[in-house]
Amino acid sequence: MEKKYIKNERGKVIYWINNNNSNKTIMFTHGVTADHTLFDKQLDFWCKEYTVITWDMPLHGESRPYKKSELFWTKHFSDIAKLYPYNYYCKVSSESTTMTEESKKSFYDNLLRLGKEGMLDAANAVYKDFYNYEEVDFKCPVLLLIGEYDKTGYVKKYNDMWAKETGFSLVVIPNASHNSNFDNYYFFNNKVYEFLNS
């Protein structure tokens, strides 16, 4: 994967691309506090047939520095998270969002690289206005994926509701938690491949 960046007045956004001249491209986007390494288990599978792009969203990974009930938690996540010792936060987060030892270590290392200030900045940027976000009207097929043992926030509840309200396909990744694409990458890769080729 070749490392590149896009620069604007707010900073650099770092991305990686394999650019194998395929006419098919897949881009992987991580969630809050993760980075592009969340998709390390997808590279071997997808780079054979697709141009693959992974990236660090602003305020995550190498895309830093960058200028800067359910709703209570999302609005005050940063305020609550700053009360925890950061090593404890990293340990609890990696253990509660993953199933395999390799996945736990990968996410724990990711959080350590991000650092407490980086985690608070990223979480605040996403969660402070979470309840004001508009619903996206997708004009393409959508596949929702969730780990069988995902207990992170309201992820399971929201995915179940979203699938029922929209008719989007929802696939449960067995033997996986929140970072299901890392915990059970074989199942994840194959389900996404089936979806894209259906």
Disulfide bonds with the S-S distance in Angstrom:
none
